[in-house]
Amino acid sequence: MNSKLENAPLLQFGELEAALPERALMPAMLRGARGACPNCGEGKLFFRYLAVEANCPACSEDLSHHRADDLPIYLNIFVTGHVVIGAMMLFLDSEFLPMWGLTLLTVMIAVATSVALMRPLKGIVIGAQWAMRMHGFGGHDD
C-alpha cells in the first residue's frame, strides 16, 4: 500500500471540498456558452450538436461527469417563450400580417430561437456544474 495514503488523515466531505482550489463560476459558464472546455477554454466541449466530449482534447479534463439533463431545455423554453410572446404582441399591435402569417412568423421565431440557444445553454449548465464541483467534477461520487 502507498505510505502517503496510509499516513494521510481521513477527510470528511466538507473538508475535502475546502482543501481543493476554488474554481471561478462566470468564466467557466462563459467558456461553456462558447462550446469550449470549462477548465482550459481551449478544447471543444461538444463533438456533435449536443453530444459532450468525454475528455477535453486540450487539457484532458474529464467531462463525462456532467448531468445537464433537462435544465438547458427548461431554460430554453423560458427564454424562447418570452421572445416569442414579445414578438407576437409586437406584430399583433401593428396589424400588417394576417393571422396565418403571424402564426407562421412566430413559429419560425420559436424554432430559430430554440435551436440557436440550446447548445450555449447546455454549455453554461455544464460549466456551472464543473465550477461548483457537482456530479463528480470534484473528485467524489454523488
Backbone as JSON Lines, residues from 0, in Angstrom:
{"i":0,"aa":"M","n":[0.84,-1.18,0.0],"ca":[0.0,0.0,0.0],"c":[0.89,1.24,0.0]}
{"i":1,"aa":"N","n":[0.42,2.31,-0.55],"ca":[1.17,3.54,-0.63],"c":[1.31,4.15,0.76]}
{"i":2,"aa":"S","n":[2.54,4.5,1.16],"ca":[2.76,5.02,2.51],"c":[2.14,6.4,2.69]}
{"i":3,"aa":"K","n":[2.08,7.19,1.62],"ca":[1.46,8.51,1.73],"c":[-0.02,8.38,2.06]}
{"i":4,"aa":"L","n":[-0.7,7.41,1.45],"ca":[-2.12,7.22,1.71],"c":[-2.35,6.65,3.1]}
{"i":5,"aa":"E","n":[-1.44,5.82,3.59],"ca":[-1.61,5.24,4.92],"c":[-1.51,6.3,6.0]}
{"i":6,"aa":"N","n":[-0.61,7.28,5.81],"ca":[-0.38,8.3,6.83],"c":[-1.29,9.51,6.67]}
{"i":7,"aa":"A","n":[-2.02,9.6,5.58],"ca":[-2.89,10.75,5.34],"c":[-4.12,10.66,6.23]}
{"i":8,"aa":"P","n":[-4.5,11.81,6.83],"ca":[-5.71,11.78,7.67],"c":[-6.95,11.63,6.8]}
{"i":9,"aa":"L","n":[-7.99,11.01,7.35],"ca":[-9.25,10.87,6.64],"c":[-9.97,12.2,6.65]}
{"i":10,"aa":"L","n":[-10.42,12.63,5.47],"ca":[-11.13,13.89,5.35],"c":[-12.61,13.63,5.16]}
{"i":11,"aa":"Q","n":[-13.4,14.43,5.8],"ca":[-14.84,14.38,5.58],"c":[-15.16,15.11,4.28]}
{"i":12,"aa":"F","n":[-16.4,14.99,3.8],"ca":[-16.79,15.57,2.51],"c":[-16.56,17.08,2.48]}
{"i":13,"aa":"G","n":[-16.97,17.81,3.48],"ca":[-16.81,19.27,3.51],"c":[-15.36,19.68,3.57]}
{"i":14,"aa":"E","n":[-14.54,18.92,4.3],"ca":[-13.12,19.23,4.4],"c":[-12.42,19.0,3.06]}
{"i":15,"aa":"L","n":[-12.85,17.98,2.34],"ca":[-12.27,17.69,1.03],"c":[-12.52,18.85,0.08]}
{"i":16,"aa":"E","n":[-13.73,19.38,0.06],"ca":[-14.04,20.5,-0.81],"c":[-13.27,21.74,-0.42]}
{"i":17,"aa":"A","n":[-13.07,21.97,0.89],"ca":[-12.33,23.14,1.34],"c":[-10.86,23.04,0.96]}
{"i":18,"aa":"A","n":[-10.33,21.84,0.84],"ca":[-8.92,21.64,0.5],"c":[-8.65,21.85,-0.99]}
{"i":19,"aa":"L","n":[-9.67,21.77,-1.82],"ca":[-9.49,21.91,-3.27],"c":[-9.46,23.39,-3.66]}
{"i":20,"aa":"P","n":[-8.71,23.75,-4.7],"ca":[-8.69,25.16,-5.14],"c":[-10.05,25.58,-5.69]}
{"i":21,"aa":"E","n":[-10.39,26.83,-5.48],"ca":[-11.68,27.34,-5.93],"c":[-11.68,27.52,-7.44]}
{"i":22,"aa":"R","n":[-12.82,27.26,-8.06],"ca":[-12.98,27.44,-9.49],"c":[-13.92,28.61,-9.73]}
{"i":23,"aa":"A","n":[-13.55,29.5,-10.64],"ca":[-14.37,30.68,-10.94],"c":[-15.61,30.27,-11.74]}
{"i":24,"aa":"L","n":[-16.78,30.7,-11.27],"ca":[-18.04,30.3,-11.87],"c":[-18.29,30.97,-13.23]}
{"i":25,"aa":"M","n":[-18.22,32.3,-13.28],"ca":[-18.57,33.01,-14.51],"c":[-17.66,32.67,-15.69]}
{"i":26,"aa":"P","n":[-16.33,32.63,-15.52],"ca":[-15.5,32.23,-16.66],"c":[-15.82,30.82,-17.17]}
{"i":27,"aa":"A","n":[-16.11,29.9,-16.25],"ca":[-16.45,28.53,-16.66],"c":[-17.76,28.51,-17.44]}
{"i":28,"aa":"M","n":[-18.74,29.3,-16.99],"ca":[-20.02,29.35,-17.7],"c":[-19.87,30.01,-19.07]}
{"i":29,"aa":"L","n":[-19.05,31.06,-19.16],"ca":[-18.83,31.72,-20.45],"c":[-18.09,30.81,-21.42]}
{"i":30,"aa":"R","n":[-17.11,30.06,-20.91],"ca":[-16.42,29.09,-21.77],"c":[-17.4,28.04,-22.28]}
{"i":31,"aa":"G","n":[-18.26,27.56,-21.39],"ca":[-19.26,26.58,-21.78],"c":[-20.22,27.13,-22.83]}
{"i":32,"aa":"A","n":[-20.61,28.39,-22.68],"ca":[-21.5,29.02,-23.66],"c":[-20.85,29.1,-25.03]}
{"i":33,"aa":"R","n":[-19.53,29.26,-25.06],"ca":[-18.79,29.28,-26.33],"c":[-18.58,27.89,-26.91]}
{"i":34,"aa":"G","n":[-18.88,26.85,-26.12],"ca":[-18.66,25.48,-26.57],"c":[-17.24,25.03,-26.3]}
{"i":35,"aa":"A","n":[-16.57,25.69,-25.35],"ca":[-15.19,25.34,-25.01],"c":[-15.15,24.65,-23.65]}
{"i":36,"aa":"C","n":[-14.06,23.97,-23.39],"ca":[-13.87,23.28,-22.12],"c":[-13.95,24.28,-20.98]}
{"i":37,"aa":"P","n":[-14.71,24.0,-19.92],"ca":[-14.81,24.94,-18.81],"c":[-13.51,25.08,-18.03]}
{"i":38,"aa":"N","n":[-12.61,24.12,-18.15],"ca":[-11.34,24.18,-17.43],"c":[-10.32,25.06,-18.14]}
{"i":39,"aa":"C","n":[-10.01,24.74,-19.38],"ca":[-8.94,25.46,-20.09],"c":[-9.46,26.49,-21.08]}
{"i":40,"aa":"G","n":[-10.66,26.3,-21.59],"ca":[-11.22,27.22,-22.58],"c":[-10.69,27.01,-23.98]}
{"i":41,"aa":"E","n":[-9.85,26.0,-24.18],"ca":[-9.25,25.78,-25.49],"c":[-9.84,24.58,-26.22]}
{"i":42,"aa":"G","n":[-10.09,23.5,-25.5],"ca":[-10.63,22.3,-26.13],"c":[-12.12,22.42,-26.4]}
{"i":43,"aa":"K","n":[-12.61,21.55,-27.27],"ca":[-14.04,21.56,-27.6],"c":[-14.83,20.87,-26.5]}
{"i":44,"aa":"L","n":[-16.0,21.42,-26.17],"ca":[-16.9,20.8,-25.2],"c":[-17.81,19.79,-25.9]}
{"i":45,"aa":"F","n":[-18.21,20.08,-27.13],"ca":[-19.15,19.24,-27.87],"c":[-18.46,18.61,-29.08]}
{"i":46,"aa":"F","n":[-18.79,17.36,-29.38],"ca":[-18.28,16.76,-30.62],"c":[-19.38,16.61,-31.65]}
{"i":47,"aa":"R","n":[-20.63,16.76,-31.29],"ca":[-21.76,16.89,-32.2],"c":[-22.58,18.05,-31.67]}
{"i":48,"aa":"Y","n":[-23.79,18.22,-32.19],"ca":[-24.57,19.39,-31.79],"c":[-24.74,19.48,-30.27]}
{"i":49,"aa":"L","n":[-25.16,18.41,-29.62],"ca":[-25.34,18.43,-28.16],"c":[-24.59,17.32,-27.44]}
{"i":50,"aa":"A","n":[-23.82,16.51,-28.14],"ca":[-23.06,15.43,-27.51],"c":[-21.77,15.99,-26.92]}
{"i":51,"aa":"V","n":[-21.54,15.71,-25.65],"ca":[-20.4,16.26,-24.92],"c":[-19.21,15.31,-25.04]}
{"i":52,"aa":"E","n":[-18.02,15.9,-25.25],"ca":[-16.78,15.12,-25.29],"c":[-16.58,14.43,-23.94]}
{"i":53,"aa":"A","n":[-16.05,13.22,-23.93],"ca":[-15.76,12.52,-22.68],"c":[-14.59,13.18,-21.96]}
{"i":54,"aa":"N","n":[-13.6,13.63,-22.7],"ca":[-12.43,14.32,-22.15],"c":[-12.09,15.49,-23.05]}
{"i":55,"aa":"C","n":[-11.58,16.55,-22.45],"ca":[-11.15,17.71,-23.23],"c":[-9.95,17.33,-24.07]}
{"i":56,"aa":"P","n":[-9.95,17.6,-25.37],"ca":[-8.8,17.26,-26.2],"c":[-7.55,18.08,-25.87]}
{"i":57,"aa":"A","n":[-7.71,19.25,-25.24],"ca":[-6.56,20.11,-24.94],"c":[-5.95,19.83,-23.56]}
{"i":58,"aa":"C","n":[-6.78,19.72,-22.52],"ca":[-6.25,19.58,-21.16],"c":[-6.58,18.24,-20.51]}
{"i":59,"aa":"S","n":[-7.31,17.38,-21.19],"ca":[-7.7,16.04,-20.71],"c":[-8.63,16.07,-19.5]}
{"i":60,"aa":"E","n":[-9.31,17.18,-19.26],"ca":[-10.29,17.24,-18.16],"c":[-11.42,16.26,-18.46]}
{"i":61,"aa":"D","n":[-11.79,15.48,-17.46],"ca":[-12.87,14.51,-17.61],"c":[-14.2,15.25,-17.6]}
{"i":62,"aa":"L","n":[-14.91,15.24,-18.71],"ca":[-16.19,15.93,-18.85],"c":[-17.37,14.98,-18.8]}
{"i":63,"aa":"S","n":[-17.09,13.7,-18.6],"ca":[-18.16,12.71,-18.65],"c":[-19.08,12.77,-17.42]}
{"i":64,"aa":"H","n":[-18.7,13.54,-16.41],"ca":[-19.49,13.61,-15.18],"c":[-20.73,14.48,-15.32]}
{"i":65,"aa":"H","n":[-20.81,15.27,-16.36],"ca":[-21.89,16.25,-16.44],"c":[-23.26,15.58,-16.39]}
{"i":66,"aa":"R","n":[-24.18,16.27,-15.77],"ca":[-25.58,15.84,-15.71],"c":[-26.46,17.05,-16.04]}
{"i":67,"aa":"A","n":[-26.31,17.55,-17.25],"ca":[-27.1,18.72,-17.64],"c":[-28.58,18.37,-17.71]}
{"i":68,"aa":"D","n":[-28.9,17.16,-18.14],"ca":[-30.26,16.63,-18.19],"c":[-31.25,17.64,-18.76]}
{"i":69,"aa":"D","n":[-32.26,18.03,-17.98],"ca":[-33.35,18.84,-18.51],"c":[-33.22,20.33,-18.25]}
{"i":70,"aa":"L","n":[-32.27,20.77,-17.43],"ca":[-32.17,22.2,-17.12],"c":[-31.98,23.07,-18.36]}
{"i":71,"aa":"P","n":[-31.09,22.72,-19.31],"ca":[-30.97,23.56,-20.51],"c":[-32.28,23.66,-21.29]}
{"i":72,"aa":"I","n":[-33.05,22.59,-21.3],"ca":[-34.33,22.61,-22.02],"c":[-35.31,23.55,-21.33]}
{"i":73,"aa":"Y","n":[-35.37,23.49,-19.99],"ca":[-36.27,24.39,-19.26],"c":[-35.87,25.85,-19.46]}
{"i":74,"aa":"L","n":[-34.57,26.13,-19.41],"ca":[-34.11,27.49,-19.64],"c":[-34.43,27.94,-21.06]}
{"i":75,"aa":"N","n":[-34.29,27.04,-22.01],"ca":[-34.6,27.36,-23.4],"c":[-36.08,27.68,-23.58]}
{"i":76,"aa":"I","n":[-36.93,26.89,-22.97],"ca":[-38.37,27.14,-23.06],"c":[-38.71,28.5,-22.44]}
{"i":77,"aa":"F","n":[-38.09,28.8,-21.31],"ca":[-38.34,30.07,-20.62],"c":[-37.95,31.26,-21.5]}
{"i":78,"aa":"V","n":[-36.74,31.23,-22.05],"ca":[-36.26,32.35,-22.86],"c":[-37.02,32.43,-24.18]}
{"i":79,"aa":"T","n":[-37.17,31.31,-24.85],"ca":[-37.87,31.3,-26.14],"c":[-39.31,31.76,-25.98]}
{"i":80,"aa":"G","n":[-39.96,31.33,-24.93],"ca":[-41.34,31.76,-24.69],"c":[-41.45,33.26,-24.56]}
{"i":81,"aa":"H","n":[-40.53,33.86,-23.85],"ca":[-40.56,35.32,-23.69],"c":[-40.29,36.04,-25.0]}
{"i":82,"aa":"V","n":[-39.36,35.53,-25.78],"ca":[-39.06,36.14,-27.08],"c":[-40.26,36.02,-28.02]}
{"i":83,"aa":"V","n":[-40.86,34.85,-28.08],"ca":[-41.99,34.63,-28.99],"c":[-43.21,35.45,-28.57]}
{"i":84,"aa":"I","n":[-43.5,35.48,-27.28],"ca":[-44.66,36.26,-26.83],"c":[-44.42,37.75,-27.08]}
{"i":85,"aa":"G","n":[-43.2,38.22,-26.85],"ca":[-42.89,39.62,-27.14],"c":[-43.05,39.95,-28.61]}
{"i":86,"aa":"A","n":[-42.54,39.07,-29.47],"ca":[-42.66,39.29,-30.92],"c":[-44.12,39.23,-31.35]}
{"i":87,"aa":"M","n":[-44.87,38.28,-30.8],"ca":[-46.27,38.15,-31.16],"c":[-47.06,39.4,-30.76]}
{"i":88,"aa":"M","n":[-46.79,39.92,-29.59],"ca":[-47.51,41.13,-29.14],"c":[-47.14,42.33,-30.0]}
{"i":89,"aa":"L","n":[-45.88,42.39,-30.4],"ca":[-45.43,43.49,-31.25],"c":[-46.12,43.43,-32.61]}
{"i":90,"aa":"F","n":[-46.17,42.24,-33.21],"ca":[-46.78,42.11,-34.53],"c":[-48.31,42.16,-34.48]}
{"i":91,"aa":"L","n":[-48.91,41.74,-33.38],"ca":[-50.36,41.85,-33.26],"c":[-50.8,43.3,-33.21]}
{"i":92,"aa":"D","n":[-50.0,44.12,-32.6],"ca":[-50.32,45.54,-32.47],"c":[-50.22,46.27,-33.81]}
{"i":93,"aa":"S","n":[-49.31,45.82,-34.68],"ca":[-49.08,46.53,-35.94],"c":[-50.13,46.19,-37.0]}
{"i":94,"aa":"E","n":[-50.76,45.03,-36.91],"ca":[-51.82,44.6,-37.83],"c":[-51.41,44.6,-39.3]}
{"i":95,"aa":"F","n":[-50.15,44.36,-39.6],"ca":[-49.75,44.3,-41.0],"c":[-49.68,42.86,-41.52]}
{"i":96,"aa":"L","n":[-49.92,41.89,-40.64],"ca":[-49.93,40.48,-41.05],"c":[-51.28,39.86,-40.75]}
{"i":97,"aa":"P","n":[-51.76,38.99,-41.65],"ca":[-52.98,38.24,-41.31],"c":[-52.63,37.21,-40.23]}
{"i":98,"aa":"M","n":[-53.62,36.61,-39.64],"ca":[-53.41,35.69,-38.53],"c":[-52.54,34.49,-38.93]}
{"i":99,"aa":"W","n":[-52.71,33.95,-40.14],"ca":[-51.89,32.82,-40.56],"c":[-50.43,33.25,-40.73]}
{"i":100,"aa":"G","n":[-50.21,34.47,-41.19],"ca":[-48.85,34.99,-41.33],"c":[-48.18,35.21,-39.98]}
{"i":101,"aa":"L","n":[-48.96,35.7,-39.02],"ca":[-48.45,35.9,-37.67],"c":[-48.1,34.56,-37.03]}
{"i":102,"aa":"T","n":[-48.95,33.57,-37.25],"ca":[-48.69,32.23,-36.71],"c":[-47.42,31.65,-37.31]}
{"i":103,"aa":"L","n":[-47.27,31.74,-38.62],"ca":[-46.09,31.23,-39.3],"c":[-44.82,31.95,-38.82]}
{"i":104,"aa":"L","n":[-44.9,33.26,-38.68],"ca":[-43.76,34.05,-38.23],"c":[-43.34,33.67,-36.81]}
{"i":105,"aa":"T","n":[-44.31,33.55,-35.92],"ca":[-43.95,33.22,-34.54],"c":[-43.43,31.79,-34.41]}
{"i":106,"aa":"V","n":[-43.93,30.87,-35.22],"ca":[-43.38,29.51,-35.2],"c":[-41.93,29.52,-35.69]}
{"i":107,"aa":"M","n":[-41.64,30.28,-36.73],"ca":[-40.27,30.37,-37.24],"c":[-39.35,31.01,-36.2]}
{"i":108,"aa":"I","n":[-39.82,32.04,-35.52],"ca":[-39.02,32.69,-34.47],"c":[-38.76,31.7,-33.33]}
{"i":109,"aa":"A","n":[-39.79,30.95,-32.95],"ca":[-39.64,29.98,-31.86],"c":[-38.61,28.9,-32.2]}
{"i":110,"aa":"V","n":[-38.7,28.36,-33.41],"ca":[-37.76,27.31,-33.82],"c":[-36.34,27.85,-33.9]}
{"i":111,"aa":"A","n":[-36.17,29.01,-34.53],"ca":[-34.84,29.6,-34.69],"c":[-34.22,29.94,-33.33]}
{"i":112,"aa":"T","n":[-35.01,30.51,-32.43],"ca":[-34.5,30.87,-31.11],"c":[-34.13,29.64,-30.3]}
{"i":113,"aa":"S","n":[-34.97,28.63,-30.32],"ca":[-34.68,27.44,-29.51],"c":[-33.48,26.67,-30.04]}
{"i":114,"aa":"V","n":[-33.32,26.59,-31.35],"ca":[-32.16,25.9,-31.92],"c":[-30.88,26.7,-31.63]}
{"i":115,"aa":"A","n":[-30.95,28.01,-31.74],"ca":[-29.77,28.84,-31.51],"c":[-29.33,28.83,-30.04]}
{"i":116,"aa":"L","n":[-30.27,28.7,-29.12],"ca":[-29.94,28.78,-27.68],"c":[-29.58,27.45,-27.04]}
{"i":117,"aa":"M","n":[-29.96,26.33,-27.64],"ca":[-29.81,25.04,-26.94],"c":[-28.37,24.71,-26.6]}
{"i":118,"aa":"R","n":[-27.47,24.82,-27.53],"ca":[-26.08,24.46,-27.28],"c":[-25.4,25.4,-26.28]}
{"i":119,"aa":"P","n":[-25.53,26.74,-26.41],"ca":[-24.93,27.61,-25.4],"c":[-25.51,27.39,-24.0]}
{"i":120,"aa":"L","n":[-26.8,27.14,-23.89],"ca":[-27.39,26.91,-22.58],"c":[-26.87,25.62,-21.95]}
{"i":121,"aa":"K","n":[-26.72,24.57,-22.75],"ca":[-26.16,23.33,-22.22],"c":[-24.71,23.54,-21.79]}
{"i":122,"aa":"G","n":[-23.95,24.29,-22.55],"ca":[-22.58,24.61,-22.17],"c":[-22.5,25.4,-20.88]}
{"i":123,"aa":"I","n":[-23.44,26.34,-20.69],"ca":[-23.48,27.13,-19.45],"c":[-23.75,26.23,-18.26]}
{"i":124,"aa":"V","n":[-24.69,25.32,-18.4],"ca":[-25.03,24.41,-17.3],"c":[-23.84,23.5,-16.97]}
{"i":125,"aa":"I","n":[-23.17,22.97,-17.98],"ca":[-22.0,22.1,-17.74],"c":[-20.87,22.91,-17.11]}
{"i":126,"aa":"G","n":[-20.66,24.14,-17.56],"ca":[-19.64,25.0,-16.96],"c":[-19.93,25.29,-15.5]}
{"i":127,"aa":"A","n":[-21.19,25.53,-15.18],"ca":[-21.57,25.79,-13.78],"c":[-21.36,24.54,-12.94]}
{"i":128,"aa":"Q","n":[-21.72,23.37,-13.46],"ca":[-21.51,22.13,-12.71],"c":[-20.02,21.89,-12.48]}
{"i":129,"aa":"W","n":[-19.2,22.17,-13.46],"ca":[-17.76,21.98,-13.3],"c":[-17.2,22.94,-12.25]}
{"i":130,"aa":"A","n":[-17.6,24.21,-12.31],"ca":[-17.08,25.21,-11.38],"c":[-17.51,24.94,-9.94]}
{"i":131,"aa":"M","n":[-18.71,24.4,-9.76],"ca":[-19.2,24.12,-8.4],"c":[-18.89,22.7,-7.95]}
{"i":132,"aa":"R","n":[-18.12,21.97,-8.77],"ca":[-17.69,20.6,-8.46],"c":[-18.88,19.67,-8.21]}
{"i":133,"aa":"M","n":[-19.9,19.81,-9.03],"ca":[-21.09,18.98,-8.9],"c":[-20.95,17.71,-9.73]}
{"i":134,"aa":"H","n":[-21.61,16.65,-9.33],"ca":[-21.75,15.4,-10.1],"c":[-20.41,14.79,-10.49]}
{"i":135,"aa":"G","n":[-19.49,14.69,-9.55],"ca":[-18.23,14.02,-9.81],"c":[-17.13,14.94,-10.32]}
{"i":136,"aa":"F","n":[-17.42,16.18,-10.65],"ca":[-16.36,17.1,-11.1],"c":[-15.42,17.47,-9.95]}
{"i":137,"aa":"G","n":[-15.79,17.18,-8.72],"ca":[-14.94,17.48,-7.58],"c":[-14.12,16.29,-7.12]}
{"i":138,"aa":"G","n":[-14.19,15.21,-7.84],"ca":[-13.42,14.03,-7.46],"c":[-14.11,13.14,-6.44]}
{"i":139,"aa":"H","n":[-15.42,13.31,-6.29],"ca":[-16.19,12.5,-5.35],"c":[-17.43,11.96,-6.06]}
{"i":140,"aa":"D","n":[-18.0,10.92,-5.49],"ca":[-19.25,10.38,-6.02],"c":[-20.42,11.17,-5.46]}
{"i":141,"aa":"D","n":[-21.53,11.17,-6.18],"ca":[-22.72,11.86,-5.67],"c":[-23.36,11.1,-4.56]}
